[in-house]
Structure formats: C-alpha cells, structure tokens
Amino acid sequence: MNRLMMTVACVCAMCAAQAEMKVDCDFPGGNVKVLGIDEAKNEIRVAPDRGDSSGWFWFHFRVTGAEGRTVRITFPGERLVLGPLGPCVSADDGKTWKFLDEKGYPGTNAFTYAFAADAKAVRFAHGVPYTELHWNAFTAKFRDNPRVKFGSLCKSRRDGRDVDLVTVEPAPGVKPRYSFFFTCRHHCAEASASPVLEGLLEAALADYAAANGLVRKLADKVKDPATLEKLKRAPLVLTNGADAEGLMSLQERLPVPTLVHN
C-alpha cells in the first residue's frame, strides 16, 4: 500500500510540473499573442501580436516548463508566417540560433518540437533576431578606435529614439575617392542584414586594402554614366531598399554630401 501511494504521489508530482508550461515574450525583440495552451494534448496556439499594424508576420517567443515533452505549436487562422526552413530555434536564451529544418519545411502554419529533458526555456522566432543588445556588444570593441566615430543620424519617427550613425574614417595619409553610406534593419524580419553590416565595418578597419577593393567593386556596380559623373563630386549612398526620398531629406544631417543609389 505504501509503495502504491508513493507511485501515485510521483505521478501527481509529474502532472503538476507539466501544468506549468508557459509562453511569453518578455525580452527585447519579443512578440507573441498566446491563444491557448492545452496541457493534456501538448499543444500551444499562438499568433503574431500585430498591435496597430496589419499583415505583420514577425514572432519571437519563449516556451518554458516543457522539459521532455514533444509539443505541437500552431498559428491557427493566420496567413503563412513560417519560412521555408520553419522557425528559428534557440535553446541557450538567444545566444545561438538554428532553423528547425535545414532541409526545407512544408508550407504549413504549425510545427512540432521535441524539448530536451533539461530544456528549461526555448525560444522560437521567424528569423534570427538582432536587437540593440547585439549591436552594442558588437560596437563595444570599436569604442576606443580613433578611426570610428559614433553619433546619431536622426530620431526615429515612432518613439524618438536615436538612429545610430557610425562613421569609419580613412587610414592616416589616405585620401578616399568615394564615401559610402550603408543602411539596414527596416524591421525585425530583415535582421539578416545586420551581420553583413558588421562584416563591412570589420573589413574596413582590419584591412584597408581589402576594403578599398570592395569599394571599387561597389562603384563598378553603378553603370549609369550620369551617376558616375556625379560620383566625382558626391559620395554614394547604398540603401537596402530604404525610402530614397526619406534618406535624401536627411542629407543635411549626414557628415558628407550624398547621392542615393538603391
């Protein structure tokens, strides 16, 4: 009888632990609307929290309390929000990421994830997130570099935050022929442009000859003779699909005259 009572107590304790499966987005870049959690079926129903926008497909949420479970996560009634490789997954609190299925994911709005026995928290996102925390950590190593100047390009329209401006000055004794202005990160789902920007900054500082070669290749992309003529008087601004008219309106705030080329 005592052994039976002990077995029942252990089963109840396991049930109580499973009942604590939760979903949240209380961290930078987080976004989710929880529609329901079915503990018995190991199912979670979520949707992107669109706020005052429409057609928004970005999601980034955390699941806790699912250790050892295989959970079905669905986006019911949504347009297709999962990419061709499924969700991006992080099991180390957002430090590293990997797509769920690198071989290709079926075009559905649901996926199944087997949580490891020690997986206390796992994050899921539409793509690899990149937040201000990542940017600050990357730029910290350049704060004491005399060739790197940090400033503000303008204020954001939504909440008046500074839009960071980083200027890399030429190496001593070098007179540059062109200047380039790179932009990226229009919204969360385009975060993949940010590591490219990091690479450009590192290349420009680590090997000036290699960076100069990159500049020449970028200039060669401009085939229009009239544009090439203008480049003799003004540097080139490369944008990642940004609003050219909006950037041109910021000319007076840039450190040099600009020519926008998409």
Residue pairs with C-beta under 8 A, 6 or more apart in sequence:
17 65
17 67
18 39
18 65
18 69
19 39
20 64
20 65
21 37
21 39
21 44
21 63
21 64
21 65
21 66
21 69
21 71
22 37
22 63
22 64
22 65
23 32
23 34
23 37
23 44
23 46
23 61
23 62
23 63
24 30
24 32
24 61
24 62
24 64
25 31
25 32
25 49
25 60
25 61
25 62
26 62
27 62
27 94
28 131
28 132
28 133
29 60
29 125
29 129
29 130
29 131
29 188
30 60
30 61
30 62
31 48
31 49
31 58
31 59
31 60
31 61
31 188
32 46
32 47
32 48
32 49
32 59
32 60
32 61
33 46
33 47
33 48
33 49
34 44
34 45
34 46
35 45
35 46
35 47
35 76
36 43
36 44
36 45
37 43
37 44
37 45
38 44
38 45
41 72
42 66
42 69
42 70
42 71
42 72
43 71
43 72
43 73
43 74
44 63
44 71
44 72
44 73
44 74
45 73
45 74
45 75
45 76
46 59
46 61
46 73
46 74
46 75
47 59
47 75
47 76
47 77
47 78
48 56
48 57
48 58
48 59
48 75
48 78
48 81
50 56
55 79
57 78
57 79
57 80
57 81
57 126
57 189
58 125
58 126
58 187
58 188
58 189
59 75
59 81
59 87
59 124
59 125
59 126
60 123
60 124
60 125
60 126
60 129
60 188
61 123
61 124
61 125
62 121
62 122
62 123
62 124
63 71
63 73
63 115
63 121
63 122
63 123
63 124
64 120
64 121
65 120
66 115
66 119
66 122
67 115
67 116
67 117
67 118
67 119
67 120
68 115
68 116
68 117
69 114
69 115
70 112
70 113
70 114
70 115
71 112
71 113
71 115
72 110
72 111
72 112
73 110
73 111
73 112
73 113
73 124
74 109
74 110
75 81
75 82
75 109
75 110
76 109
78 109
80 107
80 109
81 109
81 126
82 105
82 107
82 108
82 109
82 111
82 126
83 99
83 105
83 126
83 127
84 104
84 105
84 107
85 99
85 100
85 101
85 102
85 104
85 105
86 99
86 100
86 101
86 105
86 111
87 99
87 100
87 111
87 124
87 125
87 126
88 97
88 98
88 99
88 100
88 124
88 125
88 126
88 127
88 128
88 129
89 97
89 98
89 99
89 100
89 113
89 122
89 123
89 124
90 96
90 97
90 98
90 122
90 123
90 125
91 116
91 119
91 122
91 123
93 121
93 123
94 123
94 129
97 125
97 128
97 129
99 105
100 111
100 113
105 111
113 122
113 124
115 122
126 188
126 189
127 188
127 189
127 191
127 192
128 191
128 192
129 188
129 191
130 185
130 191
130 192
130 194
130 195
134 194
135 164
135 194
138 198
139 150
139 166
142 148
142 166
142 201
142 205
143 150
145 205
147 168
147 169
147 170
147 171
147 205
148 166
148 167
148 168
148 169
148 205
149 166
149 167
149 169
150 164
150 165
150 166
151 164
151 165
151 166
151 167
152 162
152 163
152 164
152 165
153 163
153 164
153 165
153 250
153 253
153 254
154 163
154 250
154 253
155 161
155 162
155 163
156 162
156 163
166 201
167 255
168 201
168 204
168 205
170 176
170 208
171 208
174 208
176 215
177 215
178 215
178 218
178 219
178 231
178 235
178 236
179 235
179 236
179 256
180 215
180 218
180 235
180 236
180 237
180 238
181 235
181 236
181 237
181 238
181 239
181 254
181 258
182 197
182 200
182 238
182 240
183 237
183 238
183 239
183 240
183 242
183 247
184 190
184 193
184 194
184 196
184 197
184 240
185 191
185 193
185 194
186 240
186 241
186 242
190 240
193 240
200 214
203 210
203 211
203 214
204 211
218 236
218 238
219 231
219 236
222 228
222 231
222 236
222 261
227 259
227 261
230 259
231 259
233 257
234 256
234 257
234 258
234 259
235 256
235 257
235 258
235 259
236 258
236 259
236 261
237 247
237 258
237 259
237 260
237 261
238 261
238 262
239 247
239 260
239 261
239 262
241 262
242 262
244 260
244 262
247 258
247 260
248 258
248 260
251 257
251 258
